[in-house]
Amino acid sequence: MILRGGPAENYPLHEREHFVADPGSRFKLLRGNRYDHFEASGETVRQGGRELLVLDWSATTYVAE
């Protein structure tokens, strides 16, 4: 999977690719004190000889203290 949009645009390139066991579900990535949420877009991109599903940023939530 490759992350697109929202805060992911500021992630280093190597942090934008992730393995997701269930591509149909929402993906939640912990980044410090927040979670960035991504959802499948239905699009794919070819990168490094691989076909990757694109996940679009949908929301950010913060960890309760």
C-alpha distances in whole Angstrom, upper triangle without the diagonal:
4,7,10,13,16,16,13,15,17,14,15,12,12,11,8,6,5,6,7,10,11,8,11,12,12,10,13,13,16,17,21,23,20,17,15,13,10,10,9,11,11,10,9,9,11,10,13,14,10,9,5,5,6,7,10,12,15,17,19,21,23,24,28,30
4,7,10,13,13,10,11,13,11,12,10,10,9,6,5,6,9,10,13,14,11,14,14,13,11,13,12,16,16,20,22,19,16,13,13,10,11,10,10,12,10,9,8,10,9,12,14,11,10,6,6,5,6,9,11,14,16,17,20,22,24,27,30
4,7,9,10,6,8,11,9,11,10,11,9,5,6,8,11,11,15,15,12,14,14,12,10,11,10,13,14,17,19,16,13,10,10,7,9,9,10,13,11,11,11,13,13,15,17,15,13,10,9,6,5,6,7,11,13,14,17,19,21,24,27
4,7,9,6,7,10,10,12,11,13,11,8,10,12,14,15,18,18,15,16,16,14,12,13,13,16,15,19,20,17,15,11,11,8,10,10,10,12,11,11,11,14,14,17,19,17,15,12,10,7,6,5,6,10,12,14,17,20,22,26,28
4,6,6,6,9,10,13,13,15,13,10,13,15,18,17,21,20,17,18,18,15,14,14,13,16,15,18,19,16,14,10,11,9,11,12,11,15,14,15,14,17,17,20,22,20,19,15,14,10,9,6,5,8,10,12,15,18,21,24,27
4,5,6,8,10,13,14,16,14,12,15,16,19,19,22,21,19,20,18,15,14,13,12,14,13,16,16,13,12,8,9,9,12,14,14,17,17,18,18,21,20,23,26,23,22,18,17,13,11,8,5,8,8,9,13,15,18,21,24
4,5,6,7,11,12,14,12,10,14,15,18,19,22,22,20,21,19,16,14,13,11,12,10,12,13,11,10,7,10,10,14,16,16,20,19,20,19,22,21,23,26,24,23,19,18,15,13,10,8,10,9,9,12,13,16,20,22
4,5,5,8,9,11,8,7,10,12,15,16,20,20,18,19,18,15,13,12,10,12,10,13,15,13,11,8,10,9,13,14,15,18,17,17,16,18,17,19,22,20,19,16,15,12,10,9,7,11,11,11,14,16,18,22,24
4,6,8,9,12,10,8,12,14,18,19,23,23,20,22,21,18,16,16,14,15,13,16,18,16,15,12,13,12,15,16,16,19,17,17,16,18,17,19,22,21,20,17,16,13,12,11,10,13,14,14,17,19,21,25,27
4,6,9,11,10,9,13,15,19,20,24,25,23,24,23,20,17,16,14,14,12,14,16,14,14,12,15,15,18,19,19,22,21,21,19,21,19,21,24,23,22,19,19,16,15,14,12,15,15,14,17,18,20,23,25
4,6,8,6,6,10,12,16,18,21,22,20,23,22,19,16,15,12,12,10,13,15,14,13,11,14,14,17,18,19,22,20,19,18,19,17,18,22,20,20,17,18,15,14,14,12,16,15,14,17,18,19,23,24
4,6,5,7,10,13,16,19,22,24,22,25,24,21,18,17,14,15,13,15,18,17,17,15,17,17,20,20,21,23,21,20,18,18,16,16,20,19,20,17,18,16,16,16,16,19,19,18,21,21,22,26,27
4,5,5,8,11,15,17,21,22,20,23,23,21,18,18,15,17,15,18,21,19,18,16,18,16,19,19,19,21,19,17,14,15,12,13,16,15,16,14,15,14,14,15,15,19,20,20,22,23,25,28,30
4,6,6,9,12,15,19,21,19,22,22,20,17,17,14,16,14,17,20,19,18,16,18,17,19,19,20,22,20,18,16,15,12,12,16,15,16,14,16,15,15,17,17,20,21,20,23,23,24,28,29
4,6,7,11,13,17,19,17,20,19,17,14,13,10,12,11,14,17,16,14,13,14,14,17,17,19,21,19,18,16,17,14,15,18,16,17,14,15,14,13,14,14,17,18,17,19,20,20,24,26
4,7,10,12,16,17,15,18,17,15,12,13,10,13,12,16,18,16,14,12,13,11,14,14,15,17,15,14,13,14,12,14,16,14,14,11,12,10,10,11,11,15,16,16,18,20,21,25,27
4,7,10,13,15,13,16,16,15,12,13,11,14,14,18,21,19,16,14,14,12,14,13,15,16,15,13,12,12,10,11,14,11,12,9,10,10,10,12,13,17,18,18,21,22,23,27,29
4,6,10,12,11,14,14,13,10,11,10,13,14,17,20,18,15,13,13,11,13,13,15,16,15,14,14,15,13,14,16,13,13,10,10,10,10,13,14,16,18,18,19,21,21,25,27
4,7,9,9,13,13,13,10,12,12,14,16,20,22,20,17,15,15,13,14,13,16,16,16,14,15,15,14,15,16,13,13,10,10,12,11,15,16,18,19,20,21,23,23,26,28
4,6,6,9,9,10,7,10,11,14,17,20,21,19,16,14,13,11,11,11,14,14,15,14,16,17,17,18,19,15,14,11,10,11,10,14,15,16,18,18,20,21,22,25,27
4,6,9,9,11,10,12,14,17,20,23,24,22,18,17,15,14,13,13,16,16,17,16,18,19,19,20,20,17,16,13,12,14,13,17,18,19,20,21,22,24,23,26,29
4,5,6,9,9,12,14,17,20,24,24,22,18,17,14,12,11,10,14,14,16,16,18,20,20,22,22,18,16,14,12,13,12,15,17,17,19,20,21,23,23,26,29
4,6,8,8,12,14,18,20,24,24,21,18,16,13,10,8,7,10,10,12,12,15,17,18,20,20,16,13,11,8,10,9,12,14,15,17,19,20,23,24,27,30
4,7,9,13,16,19,22,25,25,22,18,17,13,11,8,7,10,9,12,14,17,19,21,23,23,19,16,14,10,11,10,12,14,14,17,19,20,23,24,27,30
4,6,10,13,16,19,22,22,19,15,14,11,9,7,8,11,12,15,16,19,21,22,25,25,21,19,16,13,13,10,12,13,13,14,16,17,20,20,23,26
4,7,10,13,16,19,19,15,12,10,7,6,5,7,11,13,15,16,19,22,22,25,25,22,19,16,13,12,9,10,10,9,11,12,13,16,17,20,23
4,7,10,13,16,17,13,10,8,6,5,6,8,12,14,16,16,18,20,20,22,23,20,18,15,12,11,8,10,9,10,11,11,13,15,16,19,22
4,7,10,13,13,10,6,6,5,6,9,12,15,17,19,19,21,23,22,24,26,23,21,18,15,14,11,11,10,10,9,9,10,12,12,15,18
4,6,10,11,8,5,5,6,8,11,14,17,19,20,20,21,23,21,23,25,22,21,18,16,15,12,12,11,12,11,10,10,11,12,15,18
4,6,7,6,4,7,9,12,15,18,20,23,24,24,24,26,24,26,28,25,25,21,20,18,15,16,13,14,12,10,10,9,9,13,14
4,6,5,6,7,11,13,17,19,22,25,25,24,24,26,24,25,28,26,26,22,21,19,17,16,14,15,13,10,10,9,10,14,15
4,6,8,10,14,17,20,23,25,28,28,28,28,30,28,29,32,29,29,26,25,23,20,20,17,18,15,12,11,9,9,12,12
4,7,10,13,17,20,24,26,29,29,30,30,32,30,32,34,32,31,28,26,24,21,20,17,17,14,10,9,6,5,8,9
4,7,10,13,17,20,22,25,26,27,27,29,28,30,32,30,29,25,23,21,18,17,13,13,10,7,6,4,5,9,11
4,6,10,13,16,19,22,23,23,24,27,26,27,30,27,26,22,20,18,15,14,11,11,8,6,5,6,7,11,14
4,7,10,14,16,19,19,20,21,24,23,25,27,24,23,19,17,15,11,10,7,8,6,5,7,9,11,14,17
4,7,11,13,16,17,18,20,23,22,25,26,23,22,18,15,13,9,8,6,6,5,6,8,11,13,16,19
4,7,9,12,13,15,16,19,19,22,23,20,18,14,12,9,6,5,4,5,7,9,12,15,17,20,23
4,6,9,11,13,15,19,19,22,23,20,17,14,10,8,5,5,7,7,9,12,14,18,20,23,26
4,6,8,10,13,16,17,20,20,17,14,11,7,6,4,6,9,10,13,16,18,21,23,26,30
4,5,8,11,15,17,20,20,17,14,11,8,6,5,6,9,10,14,17,20,23,26,29,32
4,7,10,14,16,19,19,16,12,10,7,7,8,10,13,14,18,21,23,27,29,32,35
4,7,10,13,17,16,14,10,9,6,6,8,10,13,15,19,22,25,28,30,33,36
4,7,10,13,12,10,6,5,4,5,9,11,15,17,21,23,26,29,31,34,37
4,6,10,10,8,6,5,7,7,11,13,16,19,22,24,27,30,32,35,38
4,7,6,5,5,6,9,10,14,16,19,22,25,27,30,32,34,38,40
4,5,5,6,7,10,11,14,17,19,23,25,26,29,31,33,36,39
4,5,8,10,13,14,17,20,22,26,28,29,32,33,34,38,40
4,7,10,13,15,18,21,24,27,30,31,34,36,37,40,42
4,6,10,12,15,19,21,24,27,28,31,33,34,37,40
4,7,10,13,16,19,22,25,27,29,32,33,36,39
4,6,9,13,16,18,21,23,25,28,29,33,35
4,7,10,13,15,19,21,23,26,27,31,34
4,6,10,12,16,18,21,23,25,29,32
4,7,9,12,14,17,20,22,25,28
4,6,10,12,15,19,21,24,27
4,6,8,12,15,18,21,24
4,7,10,14,17,20,23
4,7,10,13,16,19
4,7,10,13,16
4,7,9,13
4,6,9
4,6
4
